Amino acid sequence: MTEIALFGTSADPPTSGHQTILRWLSNHYDWVAVWASDNPFKQHQTPLEHRMMMLRLVIMEIEAPRHNISLNRELSHPRSLTTVEKARAIWGDEVNLNLVIGADLIPQLPRWYNVETLLKQVQLLIVPRFGYAIDPEGLAQLEALGGDYAIADLHAPGVSSSAYRENGDQSVVIPLVQDYIYQQQLYAS
C-alpha cells in the first residue's frame, strides 16, 4: 500500500529544520504532501501566500533521490481532520495517510477538533524536536484516544521559526528563503 506523509506546518518562516524533515520524509515515504497552514493555537505574522511560496523555495532546494515531494495548497486548513478528508478525496482509500507532527504538539493533540475521528483515519509520525521531550504520559493519552503513532528516527537541527521572528536569527533559514523575506519585506520590525 502506498504510504503518504502529510506534513502541514505554520512555516512562519520555514527553516532549515523544515527542509531536513522534508528530506527525511522523502527518503521514508512514497509521497510527501506539504503545505503551510494557520494553526488555530498560534498567531501568524505572515500571510499564508508568502509562507506557501517560502515552502516552495525550501522544496526546490532539496536534492532527493526521488521527486516525491509536492506542495499541496488545497490541503491547507486550520483543522487537521478537514485536511485528512481532503487528502482522502485526492488519494482515495487505498493509501495509508501518515500525519506528521512535531513532538511539541503532543500536549495540544487532545484539544484538537474531533481528535478521536482524526486518529482513526491516520497514523501519526512524531518528529522529535530540540527542547521538547517526548512525554510518556502524552503518548499514553494519545493511545487512550485511539492514536497509532511512530516516532521518527530523525535529529532535525535545533532551529525554530520563532527564533527568526523574535531575534532575526538568519542562520535558521536557507538563503533562498532569506532572499525572499528581504524582497517581500517580511518580518520587518
Order of alpha helices (4+ residues) and beta strands (2+ residues): beta-alpha-beta-alpha-beta-alpha-beta-alpha-beta-alpha-beta-alpha-alpha
